[in-house]
Amino acid sequence: MRKSNFALRLQPSLLDEARKLAEAEGVALNQLINVAVAEKLSALRTETYFAERAARADIPKAIALLKRAGDNPPVKGDELPGD
């Protein structure tokens, strides 16, 4: 893995909180920032993925599929809360 340096400017309060969290987690500040950026990128990619999937959705086809379930009760463990 290639590493690179980047001068990161954080607000003092944000930097202070990040340092405290890194210490509490027992990791280096650099590691904490790397993980935080990776998590944010993953969340954004996931959001994009589901938006693209939703854009391709065929709602009438999905409703027809759901109607095929008929009046059968849910399989044990698939019940909605309160059922």
C-alpha positions in Angstrom: 0.0 0.0 0.0 1.4 3.4 -1.0 1.3 6.0 1.7 1.2 9.7 1.2 1.4 12.8 3.4 -1.3 15.4 3.5 -1.5 18.6 5.6 -4.9 18.4 7.2 -6.4 21.5 8.8 -8.9 20.7 11.5 -10.8 23.0 13.7 -9.1 23.0 17.1 -12.2 21.6 18.9 -12.5 18.8 16.3 -8.8 18.0 16.6 -9.1 17.9 20.4 -12.1 15.5 20.3 -10.3 13.3 17.7 -7.2 13.2 20.0 -9.3 12.2 23.0 -11.1 9.5 21.1 -7.9 8.1 19.6 -6.5 7.9 23.1 -9.6 6.3 24.5 -9.6 3.7 21.7 -5.9 3.1 22.1 -5.0 4.0 18.5 -2.9 6.7 16.9 -4.6 9.8 15.7 -3.5 9.0 12.2 -5.2 5.6 12.4 -8.4 7.1 13.8 -8.6 9.7 10.9 -7.9 7.0 8.3 -10.7 4.8 9.7 -13.1 7.8 9.9 -12.4 8.7 6.3 -12.8 5.1 5.1 -16.1 4.8 7.0 -17.4 8.0 5.4 -16.4 6.9 1.9 -18.1 3.6 2.5 -21.3 5.3 3.6 -21.3 7.6 0.6 -20.7 4.7 -1.8 -23.5 2.7 -0.2 -25.9 5.6 -0.5 -25.0 6.0 -4.2 -25.4 2.2 -4.8 -28.9 2.1 -3.3 -29.9 5.3 -5.1 -28.8 3.7 -8.4 -30.7 0.5 -7.5 -33.8 2.5 -6.7 -33.6 4.3 -10.0 -33.8 0.9 -11.8 -36.6 -0.4 -9.7 -39.8 -1.7 -11.4 -42.4 -0.9 -8.8 -45.3 -2.7 -10.5 -43.2 -5.8 -10.9 -42.2 -5.6 -7.2 -45.8 -5.3 -6.1 -46.8 -8.3 -8.3 -44.1 -10.3 -6.6 -45.3 -9.4 -3.1 -48.8 -10.3 -4.0 -47.7 -13.8 -4.9 -47.1 -14.4 -1.2 -50.9 -14.6 -0.8 -52.4 -14.7 2.6 -49.9 -17.0 4.2 -48.7 -15.9 7.6 -45.0 -14.8 7.9 -42.5 -17.5 8.5 -41.5 -17.7 12.2 -38.9 -15.0 12.9 -40.1 -12.8 10.0 -43.1 -11.3 11.9 -43.4 -7.6 12.3 -43.1 -6.2 15.9 -46.5 -6.4 17.5 -47.6 -9.4 15.4 
